[in-house]
């Protein structure tokens, strides 16, 4: 194999995409006559066909270097495995479809600005799809058929679709990177992208942002926050004379109450101000249904308050989809929290679903508080450019709702 040409192309790629240089030089080349062009495995080895290197120009070879390293940086093998498990997909045909979808995610903005698009590269428009989407989005929009029959040769390796190949050296083979080494390379690349975002395509900017701030499984976090609140000491505990405590045996003639645990009561305060969209209100109703499941389906234990600048009537929950949310004005959720606390019996936990543009109580309420925040971009008040909205107080458990 012409290693001089191969390494010249890698240097060309590093100069065209300097923020990928760490990854490009971390990838170990392996000569292989089993691969049609170039392919990677999840251990950061690149299997390269000598015939392919001989026939392709250096400029296009540099682009293929960038393409293959993109599969590994974007964790296409791990994402393909997760998608296959969730959708119960099996067989090489589905893995080919994942390889195509991964290529669509990469190729819509990776070329240009010094990188030549190699021949045969697949683009979203070839399949009638939009640019700028993720692999998982593309997988839901096309199937193998006449439009993809010319792509059956495509094989970027197990690093692209997660399916092990016969030529893979495996985890015990030479020159593979460990988990920690792979994460260190991703971190360095993300650092380089965030340092110069103006020169980086949007797809890479999105990837780098998620590499530093991975998306939270917010439904799991919100559920865990509520379960933690309702299981805390003092929550749902009350005294009863229905069953005397064991220590009463030591006090002749004295009847003592025992401490029993009752189901927790939850009040949900939903922000219905004008800044909250209909879609977010719909999401809030889904969370109400999830909260009901968290208390064992006891709808009588959950009440819902809609609140903008004023608290509305607290509604006992019959069906989440039957709730009427009233509002549309300004935002002051202190009124909603105060009204929830005046309920009899008082709720053990108050769940606030809001965009965060509200003042908060100065003192810690008597009930535990969980805040679910809808996502918001930075907002500037032209009349007061120094204005910064109050953040949820430290005594509240806060979960970002994605």
C-alpha positions in Angstrom: 0.0 0.0 0.0 1.2 3.5 -0.8 1.5 4.8 2.8 3.2 8.0 1.7 0.1 8.9 -0.3 -2.2 7.8 2.5 -0.4 9.9 5.2 -0.2 12.9 2.8 -3.9 12.7 2.5 -4.3 12.6 6.3 -2.1 15.7 6.7 -4.2 17.4 4.0 -7.3 16.6 5.9 -5.8 17.9 9.2 -4.9 21.2 7.5 -8.4 21.5 6.0 -10.1 20.6 9.3 -7.6 21.5 12.1 -10.2 20.8 14.9 -10.2 17.2 13.8 -6.4 16.7 13.8 -6.3 15.0 17.2 -8.8 12.4 16.0 -7.2 11.9 12.6 -3.8 11.1 14.1 -5.4 8.9 16.8 -6.9 6.6 14.1 -4.6 3.6 13.4 -4.4 2.5 9.7 -4.6 -1.2 9.0 -4.0 -2.6 5.5 -6.8 -4.9 4.4 -7.9 -6.3 1.1 -11.3 -7.3 2.5 -12.7 -3.7 2.6 -14.0 -2.0 -0.6 -12.6 1.4 0.3 -11.9 2.5 3.9 -13.7 1.2 7.0 -13.4 1.8 10.8 -14.1 -0.3 13.9 -15.3 0.9 17.2 -11.7 0.6 18.6 -10.4 3.4 16.3 -8.7 1.3 13.7 -9.1 2.2 10.0 -9.0 -0.7 7.6 -7.8 0.5 4.2 -7.9 -1.1 0.7 -4.5 -0.7 -1.1 -6.3 -0.6 -4.5 -8.6 2.2 -3.3 -5.7 4.3 -2.2 -3.9 3.7 -5.5 -6.8 4.9 -7.7 -8.3 7.8 -5.7 -6.7 11.4 -5.8 -5.1 12.7 -2.6 -7.8 15.4 -2.3 -10.6 12.8 -2.2 -8.7 10.5 0.0 -8.4 13.3 2.5 -12.2 13.7 2.5 -12.6 10.0 3.1 -10.3 10.3 6.2 -12.6 13.0 7.6 -15.7 10.9 6.7 -14.5 7.8 8.5 -13.3 9.7 11.6 -16.7 11.4 11.7 -18.4 8.0 12.3 -16.3 7.4 15.4 -16.6 10.9 16.9 -20.4 10.9 16.5 -20.6 7.4 18.1 -22.6 6.0 15.1 -21.8 2.4 16.2 -23.2 2.9 19.7 -26.2 4.8 18.4 -26.9 2.1 15.8 -26.8 -0.6 18.6 -29.3 1.4 20.7 -31.6 2.1 17.8 -31.5 -1.6 16.8 -32.5 -2.7 20.3 -35.3 -0.1 20.7 -36.8 -1.0 17.3 -36.0 -4.7 17.5 -34.1 -4.6 14.2 -31.8 -7.5 13.1 -29.9 -8.5 10.1 -27.2 -7.0 7.8 -29.9 -5.2 5.7 -30.9 -3.1 8.6 -27.3 -2.4 9.5 -26.7 -1.3 5.9 -29.6 1.1 6.3 -28.0 2.5 9.5 -24.7 2.9 7.6 -26.5 4.9 4.9 -28.3 7.0 7.5 -25.1 7.7 9.3 -23.5 8.8 6.0 -26.5 11.2 5.4 -25.9 12.8 8.8 -22.2 13.4 7.9 -22.2 14.2 4.3 -24.7 17.1 4.3 -22.1 19.6 5.6 -18.7 17.9 5.9 -17.4 18.8 2.5 -16.4 22.1 0.9 -14.1 24.7 2.4 -11.0 22.8 1.3 -12.4 19.2 1.2 -13.5 17.7 -2.1 -16.7 15.5 -2.1 -15.5 12.0 -3.0 -17.3 10.2 -5.8 -20.2 8.0 -4.7 -20.9 9.9 -1.5 -24.5 9.7 -0.6 -26.4 12.9 0.3 -29.9 13.4 1.8 -31.3 15.0 -1.4 -30.5 11.8 -3.3 -33.2 10.2 -1.3 -35.5 13.2 -1.3 -34.6 14.0 2.4 -33.7 17.3 4.1 -30.3 18.3 5.2 -29.3 18.8 8.8 -31.0 15.9 10.5 -29.6 13.1 12.6 -29.0 9.5 11.8 -32.0 8.4 13.9 -34.3 10.9 12.0 -33.1 9.6 8.6 -33.7 6.0 9.7 -37.4 6.7 10.1 -37.7 8.3 6.7 -36.5 5.7 4.2 -36.3 2.0 3.6 -34.1 -0.1 1.4 -35.4 -0.3 -2.2 -34.9 1.0 -5.7 -33.6 4.4 -4.5 -30.8 2.7 -2.5 -29.9 -0.3 -4.7 -26.8 1.5 -5.9 -25.6 1.8 -2.3 -25.3 -1.9 -1.5 -21.5 -1.7 -1.8 -21.4 0.8 1.0 -19.4 -0.5 4.0 -17.8 1.9 6.5 -17.3 -0.9 9.0 -18.5 -1.7 12.5 -17.6 1.8 13.6 -20.4 3.1 11.5 -23.2 0.6 12.1 -22.1 -1.5 15.1 -22.1 -4.9 13.2 -18.8 -6.7 13.7 -17.0 -7.6 10.4 -14.8 -10.6 9.7 -11.7 -8.4 9.3 -12.2 -6.6 12.7 -9.3 -7.2 15.1 -11.6 -6.9 18.0 -11.0 -5.4 21.5 -7.9 -7.6 22.1 -6.3 -6.7 18.8 -3.3 -4.4 18.5 -3.4 -0.6 18.4 -6.9 -0.2 19.5 -7.9 2.7 21.8 -9.3 2.1 25.3 -12.6 3.7 26.4 -10.8 6.4 28.3 -8.5 7.2 25.3 -11.5 7.4 23.0 -13.3 9.8 25.3 -10.1 11.9 25.7 -9.9 12.3 21.9 -13.6 13.3 21.7 -13.1 15.9 24.4 -10.0 17.4 22.7 -11.9 17.7 19.4 -14.9 19.3 21.1 -12.6 21.8 22.8 -11.1 22.7 19.4 -14.6 23.2 17.9 -15.9 25.3 20.7 -12.7 27.5 20.6 -13.4 28.5 17.0 -17.2 28.0 16.4 -17.3 30.5 13.5 -15.3 28.3 11.2 -17.1 25.0 11.9 -20.2 23.6 10.2 -23.4 23.5 12.3 -23.4 19.8 12.5 -20.1 19.8 14.2 -21.1 22.6 16.5 -24.1 20.7 17.6 -22.0 17.6 18.2 -19.4 19.6 20.3 -22.1 21.2 22.4 -23.6 17.8 23.2 -20.1 16.4 23.9 -19.6 19.0 26.7 -23.2 19.0 27.8 -24.8 15.6 27.0 -28.6 15.7 26.9 -30.2 14.6 30.1 -32.8 11.9 30.2 -35.2 14.4 31.6 -38.2 12.2 32.0 -36.2 9.8 34.2 -34.7 12.7 36.1 -38.0 14.3 36.8 -39.5 11.0 37.9 -36.5 10.4 40.2 -36.8 13.9 41.7 -40.5 13.3 42.5 -39.9 9.8 43.9 -37.1 11.2 46.0 -39.3 14.0 47.3 -42.2 11.8 48.2 -40.0 9.2 49.9 -38.1 11.8 52.1 -38.4 11.8 55.9 -41.5 13.4 57.1 -43.4 13.1 53.9 -46.7 11.2 54.1 -46.2 10.4 57.8 -49.0 10.8 60.3 -50.0 9.5 63.7 -52.8 7.1 64.3 -54.4 5.3 67.3 -55.6 2.5 65.0 -52.5 0.4 66.0 -50.6 1.2 69.2 -46.8 1.3 68.9 -44.7 -1.4 70.5 -43.4 0.9 73.2 -46.9 1.2 74.7 -46.3 -2.1 76.4 -43.9 -0.4 78.7 -46.4 2.3 79.8 -49.2 0.7 81.7 -52.5 2.5 81.3 -51.1 4.9 78.6 -52.2 4.6 75.0 -49.7 6.1 72.5 -50.3 6.8 68.8 -48.2 5.0 66.2 -46.5 6.6 63.2 -47.9 5.3 59.9 -47.0 6.2 56.4 -49.8 7.4 54.2 -49.7 8.0 50.4 -48.1 11.4 49.6 -50.2 14.2 48.2 -48.9 16.1 45.2 -49.9 19.5 43.9 -48.8 20.4 40.3 -48.5 24.1 39.5 -48.5 24.6 35.7 -47.2 27.9 34.2 -49.9 29.1 31.8 -48.4 32.5 31.0 -48.2 33.8 27.5 -44.5 32.7 27.2 -45.4 29.0 27.5 -46.4 27.4 24.2 -49.3 25.0 23.5 -46.8 22.2 22.9 -45.2 22.8 26.3 -48.6 22.8 28.0 -49.3 19.5 26.3 -46.0 18.2 27.6 -47.0 19.4 31.1 -50.1 17.3 30.9 -48.0 14.3 30.0 -45.9 14.9 33.1 -49.1 15.1 35.2 -50.0 11.6 33.9 -46.5 10.4 34.8 -46.8 11.9 38.3 -50.1 9.9 38.8 -48.2 6.7 37.9 -45.5 7.6 40.4 -48.1 7.5 43.2 -49.5 4.2 42.1 -52.4 5.6 40.0 -54.1 7.4 42.9 -55.6 10.4 41.0 -57.2 11.6 44.2 -53.8 12.4 45.6 -52.9 14.7 42.7 -54.3 18.2 42.2 -53.4 20.6 39.4 -53.3 24.4 39.5 -52.9 26.6 36.4 -51.1 29.9 37.1 -49.9 32.9 35.2 -49.9 36.1 37.4 -52.8 34.7 39.4 -53.5 31.2 40.7 -56.6 29.6 39.3 -58.9 26.9 40.8 -57.1 23.8 41.9 -58.6 20.8 40.1 -58.7 17.3 41.5 -57.4 15.0 38.8 -59.8 12.7 37.0 -58.1 12.4 33.6 -55.0 14.4 32.6 -56.4 14.9 29.1 -59.6 16.4 30.5 -57.9 19.2 32.4 -58.6 22.8 31.5 -55.5 25.1 31.7 -56.4 28.8 32.1 -54.1 31.7 31.7 -52.1 33.6 29.1 -51.1 36.7 31.0 -47.9 37.5 32.9 -46.0 35.2 35.2 -45.8 35.1 39.0 -45.9 31.5 40.2 -45.6 32.6 43.9 -49.4 32.9 43.8 -49.7 29.3 42.6 -47.3 27.9 45.2 -49.0 29.9 48.0 -52.5 28.6 46.9 -51.2 25.0 46.8 -49.9 25.4 50.4 -53.3 26.7 51.6 -55.0 23.4 50.4 -56.4 21.1 53.1 -54.8 18.7 53.5 -51.5 20.4 52.5 -49.6 18.7 49.8 -46.4 16.9 50.6 -44.8 17.8 47.3 -45.3 20.7 44.9 -44.3 20.2 41.3 -43.9 23.4 39.3 -43.7 23.1 35.5 -42.6 26.4 34.1 -40.3 28.2 31.7 -38.6 29.9 34.7 -39.6 33.5 33.9 -41.1 34.1 37.3 -40.2 35.4 40.7 -39.9 32.8 43.4 -40.8 32.7 47.1 -38.2 34.3 49.4 -38.6 31.5 52.0 -38.6 27.8 51.7 -42.2 26.5 51.6 -43.4 23.9 54.1 -43.7 21.3 51.3 -40.9 19.9 49.2 -40.7 21.6 45.7 -39.6 20.0 42.4 -39.2 22.4 39.4 -39.4 21.2 35.8 -38.0 23.9 33.5 -39.0 24.2 29.8 -36.0 25.1 27.6 -35.5 28.7 26.8 -32.8 30.7 24.9 -31.3 33.8 26.4 -33.8 36.7 26.3 -33.0 40.4 26.4 -35.3 43.1 27.6 -34.6 46.1 25.4 -35.9 48.4 28.1 -33.6 46.9 30.7 -30.7 45.0 29.0 -29.2 44.1 32.4 -32.3 42.2 33.5 -31.7 38.6 34.4 -34.7 36.4 35.5 -34.6 34.8 38.9 -33.3 31.3 38.9 -35.1 28.6 40.9 -34.0 28.8 44.5 -31.5 26.3 46.0 -34.1 24.6 48.1 -35.9 23.4 45.0 -34.9 20.3 43.0 -34.6 21.5 39.4 -34.8 19.3 36.3 -34.4 20.6 32.7 -37.3 19.4 30.5 -35.8 18.7 27.0 
